[in-house]
Amino acid sequence: MYGLYDKEGVLRFVDSDKDACIAYAELFELSSTNYCLMDLDNDTKKVKGTNLGQSLGVNNN
């Protein structure tokens, strides 16, 4: 998976195809100095044994 981030660090587009992300940038006229393309599969660290559904608390105020 690839993620295309704008210069403010906001995720703008995600796709498994790198060329699709670049096409998105071209469609919205983002120059290469205004976005960052990241390989999300290689940048994400997976933690085994973590269940976020059970570890999040609920506030009933």
N, CA, C and O of each residue as an XYZ file, in Angstrom:
244
protein
N       0.840     -1.178      0.000
C       0.000      0.000      0.000
C       0.883      1.238      0.000
O       1.923      1.285      0.657
N       0.447      2.226     -0.744
C       1.153      3.495     -0.817
C       0.234      4.600     -0.327
O      -0.970      4.581     -0.581
N       0.806      5.547      0.367
C       0.070      6.703      0.844
C       0.676      7.965      0.277
O       1.896      8.130      0.268
N      -0.176      8.858     -0.196
C       0.274     10.134     -0.721
C      -0.112     11.212      0.285
O      -1.294     11.433      0.545
N       0.879     11.871      0.843
C       0.680     12.909      1.847
C       0.974     14.265      1.235
O       1.902     14.395      0.437
N       0.194     15.281      1.601
C       0.494     16.619      1.121
C       1.586     17.247      1.986
O       2.060     16.625      2.937
N       1.987     18.476      1.659
C       3.115     19.093      2.354
C       2.805     19.426      3.817
O       3.725     19.686      4.592
N       1.531     19.423      4.206
C       1.158     19.629      5.607
C       1.131     18.314      6.386
O       0.910     18.317      7.597
N       1.355     17.194      5.700
C       1.360     15.891      6.358
C       0.009     15.209      6.401
O      -0.167     14.229      7.125
N      -0.960     15.718      5.628
C      -2.300     15.138      5.590
C      -2.334     14.043      4.526
O      -1.929     14.260      3.385
N      -2.819     12.873      4.912
C      -2.961     11.770      3.975
C      -4.053     12.124      2.971
O      -5.200     12.362      3.346
N      -3.686     12.157      1.697
C      -4.629     12.551      0.656
C      -5.171     11.366     -0.136
O      -6.300     11.416     -0.624
N      -4.374     10.292     -0.271
C      -4.788      9.180     -1.127
C      -4.027      7.927     -0.724
O      -2.849      7.996     -0.373
N      -4.702      6.775     -0.774
C      -4.082      5.478     -0.471
C      -4.474      4.508     -1.578
O      -5.634      4.457     -1.986
N      -3.499      3.738     -2.062
C      -3.776      2.736     -3.084
C      -2.652      1.714     -3.074
O      -1.542      2.003     -2.626
N      -2.941      0.533     -3.564
C      -1.909     -0.495     -3.643
C      -0.997     -0.286     -4.850
O       0.055     -0.917     -4.950
N      -1.392      0.587     -5.753
C      -0.630      0.858     -6.968
C       0.061      2.219     -6.862
O      -0.594      3.252     -6.720
N       1.377      2.202     -6.931
C       2.166      3.438     -6.841
C       1.797      4.412     -7.955
O       1.711      5.619     -7.729
N       1.584      3.889     -9.145
C       1.246      4.751    -10.287
C      -0.103      5.440    -10.097
O      -0.293      6.562    -10.567
N      -1.034      4.788     -9.418
C      -2.336      5.401     -9.151
C      -2.177      6.603     -8.213
O      -2.870      7.609     -8.363
N      -1.275      6.494     -7.260
C      -1.017      7.613     -6.349
C      -0.406      8.798     -7.106
O      -0.768      9.951     -6.872
N       0.508      8.499     -8.000
C       1.132      9.560     -8.795
C       0.101     10.190     -9.741
O       0.118     11.401     -9.960
N      -0.784      9.378    -10.292
C      -1.841      9.899    -11.155
C      -2.775     10.816    -10.371
O      -3.244     11.823    -10.901
N      -3.047     10.475     -9.110
C      -3.864     11.332     -8.244
C      -3.187     12.694     -8.069
O      -3.836     13.735     -8.175
N      -1.888     12.678     -7.803
C      -1.147     13.925     -7.627
C      -1.197     14.759     -8.903
O      -1.360     15.978     -8.840
N      -1.060     14.126    -10.036
C      -1.120     14.843    -11.311
C      -2.516     15.392    -11.572
O      -2.659     16.501    -12.086
N      -3.551     14.621    -11.223
C      -4.928     15.061    -11.423
C      -5.208     16.351    -10.654
O      -5.872     17.253    -11.165
N      -4.702     16.435     -9.429
C      -4.932     17.618     -8.608
C      -3.777     18.618     -8.685
O      -3.663     19.530     -7.867
N      -2.924     18.416     -9.698
C      -1.827     19.332     -9.999
C      -0.914     19.580     -8.804
O      -0.503     20.711     -8.544
N      -0.603     18.499     -8.078
C       0.359     18.585     -6.983
C       1.751     18.349     -7.564
O       2.013     17.296     -8.144
N       2.629     19.312     -7.410
C       3.988     19.104     -7.909
C       4.733     18.189     -6.944
O       4.317     18.016     -5.798
N       5.818     17.613     -7.404
C       6.555     16.647     -6.584
C       7.128     17.278     -5.315
O       7.486     16.559     -4.382
N       7.218     18.592     -5.264
C       7.688     19.257     -4.040
C       6.560     19.474     -3.040
O       6.805     19.895     -1.909
N       5.317     19.188     -3.454
C       4.165     19.414     -2.577
C       3.538     18.140     -2.041
O       2.489     18.195     -1.400
N       4.163     16.983     -2.290
C       3.623     15.743     -1.734
C       4.749     14.763     -1.447
O       5.867     14.897     -1.944
N       4.418     13.779     -0.631
C       5.355     12.717     -0.276
C       4.634     11.391     -0.495
O       3.514     11.198     -0.023
N       5.286     10.486     -1.210
C       4.722      9.170     -1.470
C       5.442      8.165     -0.586
O       6.663      8.025     -0.666
N       4.685      7.460      0.264
C       5.291      6.531      1.208
C       4.761      5.121      1.000
O       3.573      4.921      0.743
N       5.659      4.144      1.115
C       5.291      2.738      1.074
C       4.816      2.358      2.476
O       5.633      2.155      3.375
N       3.514      2.264      2.662
C       2.947      2.049      3.992
C       3.214      0.644      4.518
O       3.323      0.464      5.731
N       3.320     -0.342      3.660
C       3.588     -1.709      4.103
C       4.948     -1.813      4.773
O       5.093     -2.537      5.757
N       5.935     -1.115      4.268
C       7.279     -1.186      4.823
C       7.484     -0.242      5.995
O       8.401     -0.446      6.790
N       6.647      0.794      6.126
C       6.830      1.766      7.191
C       5.998      1.457      8.430
O       6.174      2.091      9.470
N       5.108      0.501      8.326
C       4.221      0.184      9.434
C       4.797     -0.971     10.249
O       5.131     -2.022      9.702
N       4.908     -0.768     11.550
C       5.353     -1.840     12.434
C       4.116     -2.527     13.006
O       3.237     -1.877     13.572
N       4.062     -3.822     12.854
C       2.925     -4.584     13.340
C       3.231     -5.099     14.738
O       4.305     -5.639     15.003
N       2.247     -4.916     15.632
C       2.405     -5.353     17.009
C       1.484     -6.535     17.232
O       0.268     -6.416     17.076
N       2.050     -7.672     17.594
C       1.253     -8.871     17.838
C       0.647     -8.811     19.231
O       1.262     -8.306     20.169
N      -0.560     -9.331     19.351
C      -1.200     -9.438     20.648
C      -1.909     -8.176     21.108
O      -2.337     -8.105     22.260
N      -2.044     -7.186     20.248
C      -2.725     -5.952     20.626
C      -4.127     -5.958     20.051
O      -4.315     -6.093     18.842
N      -5.105     -5.810     20.923
C      -6.488     -5.717     20.500
C      -6.991     -4.348     20.923
O      -7.340     -4.140     22.085
N      -7.027     -3.412     19.978
C      -7.413     -2.044     20.312
C      -8.847     -1.952     20.810
O      -9.170     -1.073     21.609
N      -9.702     -2.845     20.349
C     -11.102     -2.823     20.780
C     -11.242     -3.033     22.276
O     -12.158     -2.475     22.880
N     -10.383     -3.808     22.889
C     -10.457     -4.072     24.315
C      -9.655     -3.069     25.130
O      -9.898     -2.916     26.327
N      -8.706     -2.385     24.504
C      -7.844     -1.506     25.280
C      -8.332     -0.066     25.314
O      -7.796      0.744     26.071
N      -9.345      0.273     24.504
C      -9.864      1.621     24.500
C     -10.945      1.783     25.556
O     -11.864      0.969     25.646
N     -10.832      2.825     26.342
C     -11.824      3.088     27.371
C     -12.998      3.863     26.803
O     -12.879      4.500     25.757
N     -14.121      3.811     27.484
C     -15.316      4.524     27.045
C     -15.655      5.560     28.097
O     -15.685      5.265     29.292
N     -15.910      6.778     27.640
C     -16.267      7.865     28.524
C     -17.764      8.104     28.398
O     -18.243      8.447     27.317
N     -18.513      7.928     29.485
C     -19.958      8.070     29.470
C     -20.425      9.371     30.106
O     -21.551      9.448     30.598
N     -19.577     10.393     30.104
C     -19.979     11.679     30.705
C     -20.986     12.383     29.891
O     -21.425     13.473     30.259
